[in-house]
Amino acid sequence: MENNIYDLIIIGAGPAGMTAGVYGARAGLKVLMLEKGAPGGQMVTTFEVENYTGFEQISGPDLSMKMFEHTQKLGVKYAYGDVYGIEDHKTYKVVKTETENHQGKTVIIATGTLTRKLNVPGEEELSGRGISWCAICDGAFYRNKDVVVVGGGNSAIEEAMYLAGITNKVTIIHRRQEFRADKISQDRAKANPKIKYELDAVVESFNANNGKLGSITVKNVKTNETKDLLAEGAFLYVGQDPVTSMFKGLINLDQRGYVLANVNMETNVPGIFVAGDVRQKELRQIITATSDGAIAAQNALKFIEGMH
Ligand code: NAP
């Protein structure tokens, strides 16, 4: 088995996983990076990144590709893998996927987060028929049409700005008056005449018209009044949930499912590390994900050195 055992298996190829790959490979480790989607994670569906130092402005897909190419130049092995569990055998771990099991001396969990659903009537049935979680993927379908964006965080405001450049009108539906988004983004959105607001408002239902989204019923949470907004597209940005259900029982998670770790990115299981948005932390950004990835890989190296 010694020949087939990786030094480091990274689960997830977002900015955290890819940076761990770069650091691991540069340290001479035999690295496998598994991903079930496209390399880049959430960056792939981000229109523009403006806060990753060194790049005043770069598209999410371009930054993803640059990071991926970096890992490939250094010889990180990249493979498709939908991981459903890890077994801890102390000196080695088994990372299980539907098609194959992989053995590694160390593992870094960098599975990130997935977009949250609103769980209101019409959402399921109209997803892909007007309801989307990715403006950069689907925005072009709504050229010169009216759309809504739901949420008040960075994603909602930034993607609303992107949609305002394509569509006729964007209405941001947010459940309170204050936004979580950075002030610079809020100010830009406020200065954009194509962006309107429905504040203190929640979505009651998404309504079909000829099998596609036609309108959205919103309720004002202060007055309880409801009204229908006509829109052919709805982009939902109501937050994220960590992708950790497959690690429950082995890895210590917080109440919301985020992985608990110390400053060295060590989880409760020796040899298993964590990096990126999936970790319990304050600031979830590309730059903090890459930082986590570097620290996790460095400590995976130390762990392996300590084994000998
Ligand atoms: P987020 O910051 O968690 O914001 C989610 C928004 O959805 C909040 O405004 C929240 O309202 C609202 N919301 C949550 N559940 C809801 C529900 N059931 N009904 C109605 N509204 C609901 O999520 P995000 O915007 O996806 O961002 C995720 C992380 O990535 C954040 O840490 C963010 O800073 C980061 N990010 C950063 C950038 C950047 O730096 N440029 C860009 C994108 C994302 P409340 O405010 O009332 O809770």
Residues whose N, C-alpha, C, O or C-beta is under 5 A from the ligand:
A	BS01	NAP	G151 G152 G153 N154 S155 A156 R175 R176 E178 R180 Y237 V238 G239 Q240 R284
